[in-house]
Structures are given as structure tokens and as C-alpha cells.
């Protein structure tokens, strides 16, 4: 996905990742695609219970917006191309609704 993003939006260079992606595997994969700055968002060791992570909410919010689309609520697609197309359709729907509010 980032390979496609870098072609369409060459000025984007920063990636936020969950603590589960803290290893070198993600950084190596990103080096093959382009020049990216990776920021790992980790939970504090001192935290007990629920804690809002900085920038982690951006990903969760975006996924929640996309999952309002019934077709994306479950993974019904047979191919990656079909799943990608439905993500684009849901994103377009989201953006057109925002534009009409302006």
C-alpha cells in the first residue's frame, strides 16, 4: 500500500506504527519501497488499564469510519484487488460526504 501512496503523494514520508511492528522487519520492508520515517507508538510500561496512545487513535478512527460501510465489516472478498477496490469506494464515499458539508 505504501508503494502506491508514495507514487500518488510523494511528499508523504512519515509512518506511524503500533508497538507490534517495532522490529527491524518493518524498517527493511519500508526501505525497499522508499525513504520513510517510522515512528513506533508504544504504550507506557507504567500505565495500568486503558490509556490513549498518541497518534494510535488516528488509525483506529480511520478504520472505524471505513467499517461503517457494510461491505467492509467482514472480509468477504476473494481477491486483494477486489478488497482494495472496496476500500477505495468506501474512502471516496467518506470524502464526498465531507465535501458536501462544506
RAMOTA-V958186 format. One record per residue. N is the residue number from 1. RES is the residue in one small letter. SS is DSSP state (A for helix, B for strand, O for the rest). OMEGA is omega in degrees with one decimal (NA if undefined). Layout:
n-><N:N>
res-><RES:RES>
ss-><SS:SS>
omega-><OMEGA:OMEGA>
//
This chain:
n-><1:2:3:4:5:6:7:8:9:10:11:12:13:14:15:16:17:18:19:20:21:22:23:24:25:26:27:28:29:30:31:32:33:34:35:36:37:38:39:40:41:42:43:44:45:46:47:48:49:50:51:52:53:54:55:56:57:58:59:60:61:62:63:64:65:66:67:68:69:70:71:72:73:74:75:76:77:78:79:80:81:82:83:84:85:86:87:88:89:90:91:92:93:94:95:96:97:98:99:100:101:102>
res-><x:x:x:x:x:x:x:x:x:x:x:x:x:x:x:x:x:x:x:x:x:x:x:x:x:x:x:x:x:x:x:x:x:x:x:x:x:x:x:x:x:x:x:x:x:x:x:x:x:x:x:x:x:x:x:x:x:x:x:x:x:x:x:x:x:x:x:x:x:x:x:x:x:x:x:x:x:x:x:x:x:x:x:x:x:x:x:x:x:x:x:x:x:x:x:x:x:x:x:x:x:x>
ss-><O:A:A:A:A:A:A:A:O:O:O:O:O:B:B:B:B:B:A:A:A:O:O:A:A:A:A:A:A:A:A:A:A:O:O:O:B:B:B:B:B:O:O:O:O:O:O:O:O:O:O:O:O:O:O:A:A:A:A:A:A:A:A:A:A:A:O:O:O:A:A:A:A:O:O:O:O:O:O:A:A:A:A:A:A:A:A:A:A:A:A:A:A:A:A:A:A:A:A:A:A:O>
omega-><-179.3:176.8:178.0:-179.8:-177.3:177.3:-177.6:-177.2:-173.5:-179.2:178.1:-176.8:-173.7:-179.7:172.8:-179.6:176.6:179.9:178.2:-179.8:-173.3:-177.6:-178.2:-177.1:179.4:-179.2:178.0:178.8:179.9:178.1:178.9:-175.8:-177.5:-179.4:-177.3:169.8:-177.0:175.4:179.4:179.3:-177.2:175.5:179.6:177.4:-178.6:-175.3:175.2:-179.9:-177.3:175.6:178.1:179.5:177.9:178.6:177.1:-179.5:-178.9:180.0:-178.8:179.3:-179.6:177.9:177.8:178.0:-178.6:-178.1:170.8:176.2:-174.5:-177.0:-177.7:-178.2:176.0:-178.8:-178.7:-170.1:-180.0:-176.6:176.0:-179.8:179.0:178.5:178.5:179.3:179.6:174.7:177.1:180.0:179.2:178.8:177.7:178.3:179.2:-178.7:179.4:176.4:178.7:-179.4:-179.0:178.3:-176.4:NA>
//
